[in-house]
Amino acid sequence: MLPSNIGDDPEQRLEAAVRGFLAMVIDTEAQQRTMLRLSLEADATLRDLPLRQGRAIGWFTEALDPLIPQLGVDGVHKVAVGVRAVAGIEALVWLVDIAGMTKGDAVEQMVWSSIAVLRRALSESPASQVQTRRRL
């Protein structure tokens, strides 16, 4: 999902991964909406859906790999899950169908939200806390 020459900047890496993921979501929007609808069914046998396998979390985790020394494996996973919570078909449906955004504006909102999740995690990391205490 990441371009081969992306570098190590976490924000650039995450933005590229989120944009790539959202392009795929929009390209397969009809199927994504069907999978979302089926995933909401009470019948658990309908929930084994091929498009809903959690792959995006892996892509976001890979994008955030350079942060493992700072956030740890669990911290990077937590950020990846947080990003997935704000970027995907669920958010697209709400932003377009309910909030009335264009798809382009919805993508920009999801990218913005993803970066906000990352920045919050970085501001709360132990390394950030040490730097803050040093400035005081």
N, CA, C and O atoms as CSV, one atom per row, in Angstrom:
chain,resi,resn,atom,element,x,y,z
A,1,MET,N,N,0.828,-1.202,0.000
A,1,MET,CA,C,0.000,0.000,0.000
A,1,MET,C,C,0.871,1.263,0.000
A,1,MET,O,O,0.429,2.314,-0.465
A,2,LEU,N,N,2.105,1.170,0.518
A,2,LEU,CA,C,2.990,2.338,0.554
A,2,LEU,C,C,3.866,2.403,-0.687
A,2,LEU,O,O,4.331,1.374,-1.177
A,3,PRO,N,N,4.093,3.614,-1.198
A,3,PRO,CA,C,5.057,3.751,-2.305
A,3,PRO,C,C,6.450,3.322,-1.821
A,3,PRO,O,O,6.773,3.494,-0.645
A,4,SER,N,N,7.255,2.779,-2.697
A,4,SER,CA,C,8.562,2.256,-2.305
A,4,SER,C,C,9.511,3.340,-1.806
A,4,SER,O,O,10.407,3.043,-1.016
A,5,ASN,N,N,9.345,4.565,-2.234
A,5,ASN,CA,C,10.266,5.648,-1.857
A,5,ASN,C,C,9.667,6.600,-0.818
A,5,ASN,O,O,9.999,7.785,-0.812
A,6,ILE,N,N,8.806,6.111,0.044
A,6,ILE,CA,C,8.042,6.977,0.945
A,6,ILE,C,C,8.885,7.593,2.058
A,6,ILE,O,O,8.537,8.671,2.538
A,7,GLY,N,N,9.951,6.975,2.481
A,7,GLY,CA,C,10.747,7.534,3.572
A,7,GLY,C,C,10.202,7.114,4.923
A,7,GLY,O,O,9.363,6.218,5.020
A,8,ASP,N,N,10.694,7.781,5.977
A,8,ASP,CA,C,10.356,7.382,7.346
A,8,ASP,C,C,9.439,8.348,8.088
A,8,ASP,O,O,9.098,8.086,9.242
A,9,ASP,N,N,9.025,9.459,7.467
A,9,ASP,CA,C,8.167,10.418,8.159
A,9,ASP,C,C,6.810,9.769,8.435
A,9,ASP,O,O,6.103,9.402,7.497
A,10,PRO,N,N,6.435,9.623,9.714
A,10,PRO,CA,C,5.201,8.915,10.051
A,10,PRO,C,C,3.937,9.555,9.464
A,10,PRO,O,O,3.030,8.845,9.029
A,11,GLU,N,N,3.874,10.872,9.451
A,11,GLU,CA,C,2.681,11.520,8.906
A,11,GLU,C,C,2.559,11.280,7.406
A,11,GLU,O,O,1.470,10.989,6.911
A,12,GLN,N,N,3.667,11.400,6.680
A,12,GLN,CA,C,3.625,11.157,5.240
A,12,GLN,C,C,3.276,9.711,4.943
A,12,GLN,O,O,2.491,9.432,4.037
A,13,ARG,N,N,3.854,8.792,5.701
A,13,ARG,CA,C,3.578,7.368,5.505
A,13,ARG,C,C,2.107,7.061,5.793
A,13,ARG,O,O,1.448,6.359,5.026
A,14,LEU,N,N,1.602,7.597,6.910
A,14,LEU,CA,C,0.206,7.333,7.257
A,14,LEU,C,C,-0.733,7.945,6.225
A,14,LEU,O,O,-1.695,7.303,5.803
A,15,GLU,N,N,-0.461,9.173,5.820
A,15,GLU,CA,C,-1.323,9.810,4.819
A,15,GLU,C,C,-1.354,8.995,3.529
A,15,GLU,O,O,-2.418,8.813,2.938
A,16,ALA,N,N,-0.204,8.507,3.090
A,16,ALA,CA,C,-0.163,7.699,1.863
A,16,ALA,C,C,-0.982,6.421,2.032
A,16,ALA,O,O,-1.721,6.032,1.127
A,17,ALA,N,N,-0.854,5.770,3.181
A,17,ALA,CA,C,-1.600,4.532,3.425
A,17,ALA,C,C,-3.104,4.805,3.487
A,17,ALA,O,O,-3.896,4.051,2.920
A,18,VAL,N,N,-3.498,5.872,4.168
A,18,VAL,CA,C,-4.917,6.204,4.281
A,18,VAL,C,C,-5.487,6.571,2.913
A,18,VAL,O,O,-6.569,6.113,2.545
A,19,ARG,N,N,-4.770,7.385,2.173
A,19,ARG,CA,C,-5.262,7.758,0.833
A,19,ARG,C,C,-5.374,6.536,-0.086
A,19,ARG,O,O,-6.343,6.410,-0.834
A,20,GLY,N,N,-4.394,5.645,-0.033
A,20,GLY,CA,C,-4.455,4.430,-0.839
A,20,GLY,C,C,-5.632,3.556,-0.447
A,20,GLY,O,O,-6.340,3.034,-1.308
A,21,PHE,N,N,-5.840,3.399,0.850
A,21,PHE,CA,C,-6.965,2.615,1.353
A,21,PHE,C,C,-8.292,3.238,0.934
A,21,PHE,O,O,-9.194,2.533,0.484
A,22,LEU,N,N,-8.413,4.545,1.078
A,22,LEU,CA,C,-9.672,5.213,0.730
A,22,LEU,C,C,-9.929,5.180,-0.775
A,22,LEU,O,O,-11.084,5.110,-1.194
A,23,ALA,N,N,-8.887,5.228,-1.591
A,23,ALA,CA,C,-9.069,5.093,-3.036
A,23,ALA,C,C,-9.667,3.727,-3.355
A,23,ALA,O,O,-10.551,3.610,-4.203
A,24,MET,N,N,-9.176,2.693,-2.665
A,24,MET,CA,C,-9.716,1.352,-2.851
A,24,MET,C,C,-11.170,1.284,-2.382
A,24,MET,O,O,-12.006,0.667,-3.041
A,25,VAL,N,N,-11.468,1.911,-1.257
A,25,VAL,CA,C,-12.840,1.923,-0.740
A,25,VAL,C,C,-13.770,2.589,-1.748
A,25,VAL,O,O,-14.843,2.065,-2.045
A,26,ILE,N,N,-13.368,3.724,-2.266
A,26,ILE,CA,C,-14.220,4.445,-3.222
A,26,ILE,C,C,-14.334,3.672,-4.533
A,26,ILE,O,O,-15.406,3.642,-5.139
A,27,ASP,N,N,-13.252,3.052,-4.976
A,27,ASP,CA,C,-13.310,2.251,-6.208
A,27,ASP,C,C,-14.252,1.061,-6.085
A,27,ASP,O,O,-14.830,0.618,-7.079
A,28,THR,N,N,-14.408,0.545,-4.880
A,28,THR,CA,C,-15.276,-0.619,-4.649
A,28,THR,C,C,-16.451,-0.249,-3.744
A,28,THR,O,O,-16.944,-1.077,-2.978
A,29,GLU,N,N,-16.885,0.995,-3.845
A,29,GLU,CA,C,-17.891,1.502,-2.904
A,29,GLU,C,C,-19.171,0.673,-2.873
A,29,GLU,O,O,-19.694,0.406,-1.791
A,30,ALA,N,N,-19.683,0.263,-4.011
A,30,ALA,CA,C,-20.923,-0.520,-4.011
A,30,ALA,C,C,-20.743,-1.815,-3.218
A,30,ALA,O,O,-21.596,-2.178,-2.408
A,31,GLN,N,N,-19.640,-2.499,-3.453
A,31,GLN,CA,C,-19.370,-3.730,-2.719
A,31,GLN,C,C,-19.132,-3.448,-1.237
A,31,GLN,O,O,-19.579,-4.202,-0.373
A,32,GLN,N,N,-18.428,-2.361,-0.955
A,32,GLN,CA,C,-18.158,-1.987,0.440
A,32,GLN,C,C,-19.460,-1.706,1.193
A,32,GLN,O,O,-19.630,-2.130,2.336
A,33,ARG,N,N,-20.374,-0.988,0.541
A,33,ARG,CA,C,-21.663,-0.701,1.184
A,33,ARG,C,C,-22.455,-1.990,1.412
A,33,ARG,O,O,-23.119,-2.134,2.438
A,34,THR,N,N,-22.391,-2.917,0.470
A,34,THR,CA,C,-23.079,-4.201,0.648
A,34,THR,C,C,-22.484,-4.963,1.819
A,34,THR,O,O,-23.217,-5.502,2.649
A,35,MET,N,N,-21.156,-5.010,1.892
A,35,MET,CA,C,-20.497,-5.702,3.002
A,35,MET,C,C,-20.831,-5.030,4.332
A,35,MET,O,O,-21.044,-5.712,5.335
A,36,LEU,N,N,-20.878,-3.720,4.346
A,36,LEU,CA,C,-21.241,-3.006,5.570
A,36,LEU,C,C,-22.659,-3.380,5.985
A,36,LEU,O,O,-22.910,-3.689,7.150
A,37,ARG,N,N,-23.575,-3.352,5.039
A,37,ARG,CA,C,-24.968,-3.700,5.350
A,37,ARG,C,C,-25.056,-5.127,5.898
A,37,ARG,O,O,-25.729,-5.363,6.902
A,38,LEU,N,N,-24.386,-6.073,5.250
A,38,LEU,CA,C,-24.421,-7.460,5.702
A,38,LEU,C,C,-23.761,-7.631,7.066
A,38,LEU,O,O,-24.188,-8.465,7.864
A,39,SER,N,N,-22.723,-6.845,7.333
A,39,SER,CA,C,-22.039,-6.960,8.627
A,39,SER,C,C,-22.920,-6.504,9.780
A,39,SER,O,O,-22.647,-6.825,10.937
A,40,LEU,N,N,-23.963,-5.767,9.474
A,40,LEU,CA,C,-24.880,-5.284,10.507
A,40,LEU,C,C,-26.029,-6.255,10.777
A,40,LEU,O,O,-26.839,-6.025,11.675
A,41,GLU,N,N,-26.100,-7.335,10.004
A,41,GLU,CA,C,-27.158,-8.328,10.180
A,41,GLU,C,C,-26.997,-9.051,11.510
A,41,GLU,O,O,-25.879,-9.289,11.966
A,42,ALA,N,N,-28.113,-9.396,12.122
A,42,ALA,CA,C,-28.086,-10.128,13.386
A,42,ALA,C,C,-27.581,-11.555,13.189
A,42,ALA,O,O,-27.010,-12.133,14.115
A,43,ASP,N,N,-27.775,-12.128,12.016
A,43,ASP,CA,C,-27.355,-13.494,11.708
A,43,ASP,C,C,-25.836,-13.549,11.584
A,43,ASP,O,O,-25.276,-13.021,10.623
A,44,ALA,N,N,-25.170,-14.176,12.535
A,44,ALA,CA,C,-23.707,-14.221,12.561
A,44,ALA,C,C,-23.121,-14.930,11.346
A,44,ALA,O,O,-21.970,-14.668,10.994
A,45,THR,N,N,-23.865,-15.815,10.695
A,45,THR,CA,C,-23.330,-16.518,9.521
A,45,THR,C,C,-23.122,-15.567,8.358
A,45,THR,O,O,-22.367,-15.877,7.437
A,46,LEU,N,N,-23.773,-14.423,8.381
A,46,LEU,CA,C,-23.616,-13.444,7.305
A,46,LEU,C,C,-22.418,-12.528,7.532
A,46,LEU,O,O,-22.100,-11.704,6.675
A,47,ARG,N,N,-21.753,-12.662,8.674
A,47,ARG,CA,C,-20.663,-11.744,9.009
A,47,ARG,C,C,-19.303,-12.178,8.496
A,47,ARG,O,O,-18.344,-11.415,8.617
A,48,ASP,N,N,-19.177,-13.365,7.931
A,48,ASP,CA,C,-17.905,-13.824,7.366
A,48,ASP,C,C,-17.794,-13.260,5.961
A,48,ASP,O,O,-18.112,-13.935,4.982
A,49,LEU,N,N,-17.340,-12.015,5.870
A,49,LEU,CA,C,-17.398,-11.266,4.623
A,49,LEU,C,C,-16.000,-11.058,4.039
A,49,LEU,O,O,-15.093,-10.630,4.752
A,50,PRO,N,N,-15.817,-11.354,2.754
A,50,PRO,CA,C,-14.483,-11.300,2.158
A,50,PRO,C,C,-13.842,-9.911,2.133
A,50,PRO,O,O,-12.617,-9.811,2.194
A,51,LEU,N,N,-14.624,-8.852,2.046
A,51,LEU,CA,C,-14.040,-7.511,2.004
A,51,LEU,C,C,-13.793,-6.924,3.388
A,51,LEU,O,O,-13.213,-5.844,3.505
A,52,ARG,N,N,-14.221,-7.616,4.432
A,52,ARG,CA,C,-14.107,-7.074,5.786
A,52,ARG,C,C,-13.211,-7.989,6.614
A,52,ARG,O,O,-13.679,-8.710,7.496
A,53,GLN,N,N,-11.912,-7.944,6.313
A,53,GLN,CA,C,-10.967,-8.838,6.983
A,53,GLN,C,C,-9.951,-8.099,7.839
A,53,GLN,O,O,-9.024,-8.726,8.351
A,54,GLY,N,N,-10.086,-6.825,8.008
A,54,GLY,CA,C,-9.158,-6.086,8.849
A,54,GLY,C,C,-7.806,-5.807,8.226
A,54,GLY,O,O,-6.849,-5.511,8.941
A,55,ARG,N,N,-7.704,-5.895,6.914
A,55,ARG,CA,C,-6.415,-5.666,6.244
A,55,ARG,C,C,-5.918,-4.243,6.423
A,55,ARG,O,O,-4.709,-4.021,6.482
A,56,ALA,N,N,-6.814,-3.279,6.511
A,56,ALA,CA,C,-6.399,-1.874,6.616
A,56,ALA,C,C,-5.555,-1.640,7.863
A,56,ALA,O,O,-4.622,-0.838,7.831
A,57,ILE,N,N,-5.862,-2.315,8.944
A,57,ILE,CA,C,-5.075,-2.139,10.165
A,57,ILE,C,C,-3.634,-2.564,9.914
A,57,ILE,O,O,-2.708,-1.918,10.403
A,58,GLY,N,N,-3.433,-3.630,9.166
A,58,GLY,CA,C,-2.072,-4.051,8.803
A,58,GLY,C,C,-1.365,-3.013,7.955
A,58,GLY,O,O,-0.183,-2.736,8.156
A,59,TRP,N,N,-2.091,-2.438,7.004
A,59,TRP,CA,C,-1.489,-1.407,6.153
A,59,TRP,C,C,-1.111,-0.183,6.981
A,59,TRP,O,O,-0.037,0.389,6.794
A,60,PHE,N,N,-1.990,0.217,7.895
A,60,PHE,CA,C,-1.696,1.385,8.727
A,60,PHE,C,C,-0.552,1.081,9.698
A,60,PHE,O,O,0.287,1.942,9.963
A,61,THR,N,N,-0.523,-0.138,10.221
A,61,THR,CA,C,0.573,-0.536,11.103
A,61,THR,C,C,1.904,-0.470,10.364
A,61,THR,O,O,2.890,0.036,10.901
A,62,GLU,N,N,1.936,-0.978,9.139
A,62,GLU,CA,C,3.156,-0.915,8.334
A,62,GLU,C,C,3.592,0.539,8.124
A,62,GLU,O,O,4.780,0.851,8.201
A,63,ALA,N,N,2.639,1.413,7.862
A,63,ALA,CA,C,2.963,2.826,7.673
A,63,ALA,C,C,3.566,3.429,8.935
A,63,ALA,O,O,4.395,4.337,8.859
A,64,LEU,N,N,3.157,2.934,10.079
A,64,LEU,CA,C,3.602,3.489,11.355
A,64,LEU,C,C,4.796,2.754,11.960
A,64,LEU,O,O,5.241,3.102,13.054
A,65,ASP,N,N,5.318,1.749,11.269
A,65,ASP,CA,C,6.453,0.965,11.773
A,65,ASP,C,C,7.610,1.811,12.302
A,65,ASP,O,O,8.200,1.439,13.316
A,66,PRO,N,N,7.965,2.936,11.664
A,66,PRO,CA,C,9.081,3.719,12.203
A,66,PRO,C,C,8.842,4.237,13.627
A,66,PRO,O,O,9.779,4.683,14.290
A,67,LEU,N,N,7.594,4.179,14.094
A,67,LEU,CA,C,7.283,4.677,15.437
A,67,LEU,C,C,7.356,3.601,16.517
A,67,LEU,O,O,7.116,3.888,17.690
A,68,ILE,N,N,7.683,2.367,16.134
A,68,ILE,CA,C,7.741,1.301,17.137
A,68,ILE,C,C,8.709,1.632,18.273
A,68,ILE,O,O,8.372,1.381,19.430
A,69,PRO,N,N,9.905,2.188,17.999
A,69,PRO,CA,C,10.786,2.530,19.120
A,69,PRO,C,C,10.164,3.553,20.081
A,69,PRO,O,O,10.437,3.517,21.281
A,70,GLN,N,N,9.348,4.443,19.573
A,70,GLN,CA,C,8.750,5.492,20.403
A,70,GLN,C,C,7.448,5.045,21.063
A,70,GLN,O,O,7.220,5.329,22.239
A,71,LEU,N,N,6.588,4.343,20.310
A,71,LEU,CA,C,5.263,3.984,20.821
A,71,LEU,C,C,5.144,2.527,21.243
A,71,LEU,O,O,4.214,2.159,21.961
A,72,GLY,N,N,6.081,1.699,20.801
A,72,GLY,CA,C,5.988,0.269,21.049
A,72,GLY,C,C,5.032,-0.386,20.061
A,72,GLY,O,O,4.261,0.292,19.381
A,73,VAL,N,N,5.092,-1.699,19.991
A,73,VAL,CA,C,4.233,-2.442,19.069
A,73,VAL,C,C,2.769,-2.229,19.421
A,73,VAL,O,O,1.945,-2.001,18.535
A,74,ASP,N,N,2.439,-2.302,20.709
A,74,ASP,CA,C,1.043,-2.106,21.121
A,74,ASP,C,C,0.559,-0.692,20.830
A,74,ASP,O,O,-0.590,-0.497,20.434
A,75,GLY,N,N,1.428,0.292,21.025
A,75,GLY,CA,C,1.055,1.676,20.753
A,75,GLY,C,C,0.801,1.924,19.276
A,75,GLY,O,O,-0.139,2.630,18.910
A,76,VAL,N,N,1.645,1.339,18.423
A,76,VAL,CA,C,1.451,1.476,16.975
A,76,VAL,C,C,0.146,0.810,16.569
A,76,VAL,O,O,-0.606,1.353,15.760
A,77,HIS,N,N,-0.125,-0.366,17.128
A,77,HIS,CA,C,-1.384,-1.059,16.814
A,77,HIS,C,C,-2.584,-0.217,17.258
A,77,HIS,O,O,-3.584,-0.126,16.545
A,78,LYS,N,N,-2.477,0.389,18.421
A,78,LYS,CA,C,-3.562,1.239,18.933
A,78,LYS,C,C,-3.833,2.406,17.988
A,78,LYS,O,O,-4.989,2.733,17.720
A,79,VAL,N,N,-2.778,3.031,17.486
A,79,VAL,CA,C,-2.947,4.128,16.532
A,79,VAL,C,C,-3.586,3.611,15.249
A,79,VAL,O,O,-4.492,4.249,14.711
A,80,ALA,N,N,-3.126,2.461,14.750
A,80,ALA,CA,C,-3.682,1.895,13.519
A,80,ALA,C,C,-5.173,1.623,13.676
A,80,ALA,O,O,-5.950,1.897,12.761
A,81,VAL,N,N,-5.579,1.091,14.814
A,81,VAL,CA,C,-7.003,0.843,15.072
A,81,VAL,C,C,-7.761,2.169,15.150
A,81,VAL,O,O,-8.868,2.285,14.626
A,82,GLY,N,N,-7.165,3.162,15.802
A,82,GLY,CA,C,-7.802,4.479,15.884
A,82,GLY,C,C,-7.983,5.111,14.517
A,82,GLY,O,O,-9.008,5.737,14.246
A,83,VAL,N,N,-6.990,4.948,13.655
A,83,VAL,CA,C,-7.083,5.479,12.293
A,83,VAL,C,C,-8.190,4.754,11.535
A,83,VAL,O,O,-8.979,5.381,10.828
A,84,ARG,N,N,-8.244,3.436,11.685
A,84,ARG,CA,C,-9.287,2.689,10.981
A,84,ARG,C,C,-10.672,3.096,11.467
A,84,ARG,O,O,-11.637,3.022,10.706
A,85,ALA,N,N,-10.782,3.520,12.709
A,85,ALA,CA,C,-12.066,3.955,13.247
A,85,ALA,C,C,-12.558,5.242,12.591
A,85,ALA,O,O,-13.759,5.510,12.566
A,86,VAL,N,N,-11.622,6.043,12.056
A,86,VAL,CA,C,-12.019,7.320,11.454
A,86,VAL,C,C,-11.892,7.336,9.939
A,86,VAL,O,O,-12.206,8.341,9.301
A,87,ALA,N,N,-11.431,6.228,9.355
A,87,ALA,CA,C,-11.237,6.184,7.904
A,87,ALA,C,C,-11.697,4.829,7.367
A,87,ALA,O,O,-11.140,3.789,7.720
A,88,GLY,N,N,-12.708,4.854,6.520
A,88,GLY,CA,C,-13.219,3.624,5.924
A,88,GLY,C,C,-14.629,3.833,5.403
A,88,GLY,O,O,-15.133,4.955,5.358
A,89,ILE,N,N,-15.245,2.749,5.017
A,89,ILE,CA,C,-16.582,2.841,4.439
A,89,ILE,C,C,-17.587,3.395,5.440
A,89,ILE,O,O,-18.495,4.136,5.063
A,90,GLU,N,N,-17.434,3.043,6.702
A,90,GLU,CA,C,-18.385,3.532,7.710
A,90,GLU,C,C,-18.346,5.061,7.789
A,90,GLU,O,O,-19.385,5.720,7.776
A,91,ALA,N,N,-17.143,5.609,7.870
A,91,ALA,CA,C,-16.993,7.064,7.926
A,91,ALA,C,C,-17.411,7.706,6.611
A,91,ALA,O,O,-18.040,8.764,6.607
A,92,LEU,N,N,-17.065,7.071,5.494
A,92,LEU,CA,C,-17.458,7.608,4.186
A,92,LEU,C,C,-18.969,7.714,4.072
A,92,LEU,O,O,-19.491,8.735,3.623
A,93,VAL,N,N,-19.675,6.664,4.476
A,93,VAL,CA,C,-21.143,6.677,4.411
A,93,VAL,C,C,-21.685,7.822,5.258
A,93,VAL,O,O,-22.564,8.561,4.814
A,94,TRP,N,N,-21.171,7.969,6.459
A,94,TRP,CA,C,-21.689,9.033,7.325
A,94,TRP,C,C,-21.366,10.417,6.762
A,94,TRP,O,O,-22.236,11.285,6.702
A,95,LEU,N,N,-20.129,10.616,6.358
A,95,LEU,CA,C,-19.721,11.937,5.873
A,95,LEU,C,C,-20.458,12.339,4.596
A,95,LEU,O,O,-20.822,13.504,4.435
A,96,VAL,N,N,-20.679,11.390,3.689
A,96,VAL,CA,C,-21.347,11.700,2.418
A,96,VAL,C,C,-22.863,11.710,2.579
A,96,VAL,O,O,-23.526,12.668,2.181
A,97,ASP,N,N,-23.410,10.643,3.163
A,97,ASP,CA,C,-24.866,10.493,3.219
A,97,ASP,C,C,-25.524,11.349,4.296
A,97,ASP,O,O,-26.640,11.831,4.104
A,98,ILE,N,N,-24.857,11.539,5.404
A,98,ILE,CA,C,-25.456,12.280,6.523
A,98,ILE,C,C,-24.936,13.715,6.590
A,98,ILE,O,O,-25.722,14.658,6.687
A,99,ALA,N,N,-23.620,13.880,6.540
A,99,ALA,CA,C,-23.043,15.222,6.649
A,99,ALA,C,C,-23.111,15.995,5.336
A,99,ALA,O,O,-22.907,17.209,5.319
A,100,GLY,N,N,-23.395,15.304,4.244
A,100,GLY,CA,C,-23.572,15.979,2.962
A,100,GLY,C,C,-22.287,16.404,2.272
A,100,GLY,O,O,-22.315,17.271,1.399
A,101,MET,N,N,-21.173,15.814,2.642
A,101,MET,CA,C,-19.905,16.166,1.999
A,101,MET,C,C,-19.788,15.494,0.634
A,101,MET,O,O,-20.434,14.482,0.362
A,102,THR,N,N,-18.961,16.073,-0.205
A,102,THR,CA,C,-18.585,15.378,-1.428
A,102,THR,C,C,-17.622,14.257,-1.030
A,102,THR,O,O,-17.075,14.271,0.072
A,103,LYS,N,N,-17.418,13.303,-1.910
A,103,LYS,CA,C,-16.470,12.231,-1.609
A,103,LYS,C,C,-15.065,12.789,-1.420
A,103,LYS,O,O,-14.323,12.341,-0.545
A,104,GLY,N,N,-14.706,13.767,-2.243
A,104,GLY,CA,C,-13.385,14.382,-2.100
A,104,GLY,C,C,-13.207,15.047,-0.750
A,104,GLY,O,O,-12.169,14.894,-0.107
A,105,ASP,N,N,-14.224,15.790,-0.319
A,105,ASP,CA,C,-14.149,16.435,0.994
A,105,ASP,C,C,-14.145,15.397,2.116
A,105,ASP,O,O,-13.479,15.577,3.136
A,106,ALA,N,N,-14.885,14.320,1.921
A,106,ALA,CA,C,-14.914,13.255,2.922
A,106,ALA,C,C,-13.538,12.615,3.058
A,106,ALA,O,O,-13.096,12.337,4.173
A,107,VAL,N,N,-12.861,12.380,1.951
A,107,VAL,CA,C,-11.504,11.826,1.997
A,107,VAL,C,C,-10.588,12.772,2.757
A,107,VAL,O,O,-9.821,12.335,3.616
A,108,GLU,N,N,-10.660,14.061,2.451
A,108,GLU,CA,C,-9.802,15.024,3.154
A,108,GLU,C,C,-10.110,15.036,4.651
A,108,GLU,O,O,-9.190,15.149,5.462
A,109,GLN,N,N,-11.376,14.923,5.031
A,109,GLN,CA,C,-11.747,14.872,6.448
A,109,GLN,C,C,-11.162,13.630,7.112
A,109,GLN,O,O,-10.648,13.709,8.228
A,110,MET,N,N,-11.239,12.482,6.434
A,110,MET,CA,C,-10.713,11.243,7.008
A,110,MET,C,C,-9.193,11.284,7.127
A,110,MET,O,O,-8.634,10.777,8.099
A,111,VAL,N,N,-8.525,11.880,6.151
A,111,VAL,CA,C,-7.064,12.037,6.239
A,111,VAL,C,C,-6.732,12.954,7.416
A,111,VAL,O,O,-5.843,12.646,8.209
A,112,TRP,N,N,-7.431,14.064,7.532
A,112,TRP,CA,C,-7.211,15.002,8.639
A,112,TRP,C,C,-7.420,14.299,9.992
A,112,TRP,O,O,-6.612,14.450,10.908
A,113,SER,N,N,-8.493,13.545,10.099
A,113,SER,CA,C,-8.784,12.831,11.347
A,113,SER,C,C,-7.709,11.797,11.653
A,113,SER,O,O,-7.334,11.617,12.812
A,114,SER,N,N,-7.213,11.121,10.632
A,114,SER,CA,C,-6.160,10.118,10.823
A,114,SER,C,C,-4.885,10.755,11.360
A,114,SER,O,O,-4.260,10.225,12.279
A,115,ILE,N,N,-4.508,11.872,10.797
A,115,ILE,CA,C,-3.311,12.581,11.265
A,115,ILE,C,C,-3.533,13.098,12.686
A,115,ILE,O,O,-2.603,13.099,13.493
A,116,ALA,N,N,-4.741,13.532,12.998
A,116,ALA,CA,C,-5.047,13.990,14.360
A,116,ALA,C,C,-4.887,12.852,15.366
A,116,ALA,O,O,-4.361,13.066,16.459
A,117,VAL,N,N,-5.335,11.643,15.011
A,117,VAL,CA,C,-5.163,10.480,15.880
A,117,VAL,C,C,-3.669,10.236,16.116
A,117,VAL,O,O,-3.239,10.014,17.248
A,118,LEU,N,N,-2.892,10.279,15.042
A,118,LEU,CA,C,-1.448,10.069,15.159
A,118,LEU,C,C,-0.807,11.129,16.045
A,118,LEU,O,O,-0.023,10.797,16.934
A,119,ARG,N,N,-1.124,12.381,15.819
A,119,ARG,CA,C,-0.520,13.459,16.608
A,119,ARG,C,C,-0.888,13.343,18.086
A,119,ARG,O,O,-0.060,13.616,18.956
A,120,ARG,N,N,-2.110,12.944,18.370
A,120,ARG,CA,C,-2.513,12.758,19.774
A,120,ARG,C,C,-1.694,11.643,20.422
A,120,ARG,O,O,-1.218,11.784,21.549
A,121,ALA,N,N,-1.535,10.542,19.704
A,121,ALA,CA,C,-0.749,9.435,20.239
A,121,ALA,C,C,0.694,9.864,20.487
A,121,ALA,O,O,1.282,9.515,21.511
A,122,LEU,N,N,1.260,10.614,19.557
A,122,LEU,CA,C,2.638,11.073,19.726
A,122,LEU,C,C,2.767,12.026,20.906
A,122,LEU,O,O,3.768,11.995,21.622
A,123,SER,N,N,1.762,12.871,21.114
A,123,SER,CA,C,1.821,13.821,22.226
A,123,SER,C,C,1.706,13.124,23.572
A,123,SER,O,O,2.136,13.662,24.592
A,124,GLU,N,N,1.122,11.919,23.578
A,124,GLU,CA,C,0.950,11.169,24.825
A,124,GLU,C,C,2.017,10.097,25.026
A,124,GLU,O,O,2.000,9.393,26.036
A,125,SER,N,N,2.940,9.964,24.081
A,125,SER,CA,C,3.948,8.909,24.189
A,125,SER,C,C,4.908,9.212,25.332
A,125,SER,O,O,5.130,10.375,25.666
A,126,PRO,N,N,5.474,8.173,25.929
A,126,PRO,CA,C,6.441,8.406,27.022
A,126,PRO,C,C,7.591,9.315,26.614
A,126,PRO,O,O,8.032,10.140,27.415
A,127,ALA,N,N,8.087,9.185,25.388
A,127,ALA,CA,C,9.186,10.041,24.930
A,127,ALA,C,C,8.750,11.496,24.909
A,127,ALA,O,O,9.528,12.380,25.269
A,128,SER,N,N,7.525,11.757,24.497
A,128,SER,CA,C,7.004,13.120,24.470
A,128,SER,C,C,6.850,13.659,25.886
A,128,SER,O,O,7.112,14.837,26.133
A,129,GLN,N,N,6.431,12.820,26.806
A,129,GLN,CA,C,6.258,13.235,28.197
A,129,GLN,C,C,7.602,13.643,28.808
A,129,GLN,O,O,7.679,14.619,29.555
A,130,VAL,N,N,8.652,12.896,28.487
A,130,VAL,CA,C,9.988,13.221,28.995
A,130,VAL,C,C,10.441,14.563,28.436
A,130,VAL,O,O,10.966,15.391,29.181
A,131,GLN,N,N,10.248,14.796,27.144
A,131,GLN,CA,C,10.641,16.061,26.530
A,131,GLN,C,C,9.870,17.223,27.144
A,131,GLN,O,O,10.432,18.296,27.365
A,132,THR,N,N,8.581,17.014,27.422
A,132,THR,CA,C,7.764,18.072,28.033
A,132,THR,C,C,8.285,18.405,29.417
A,132,THR,O,O,8.374,19.581,29.770
A,133,ARG,N,N,8.634,17.397,30.216
A,133,ARG,CA,C,9.140,17.624,31.565
A,133,ARG,C,C,10.482,18.363,31.524
A,133,ARG,O,O,10.765,19.193,32.387
A,134,ARG,N,N,11.298,18.059,30.524
A,134,ARG,CA,C,12.597,18.732,30.396
A,134,ARG,C,C,12.413,20.223,30.115
A,134,ARG,O,O,13.200,21.048,30.580
A,135,ARG,N,N,11.380,20.563,29.360
A,135,ARG,CA,C,11.144,21.982,29.028
A,135,ARG,C,C,10.645,22.761,30.238
A,135,ARG,O,O,10.841,23.974,30.317
A,136,LEU,N,N,10.007,22.082,31.172
A,136,LEU,CA,C,9.480,22.759,32.356
A,136,LEU,C,C,10.622,23.065,33.259
A,136,LEU,O,O,10.425,23.639,34.330
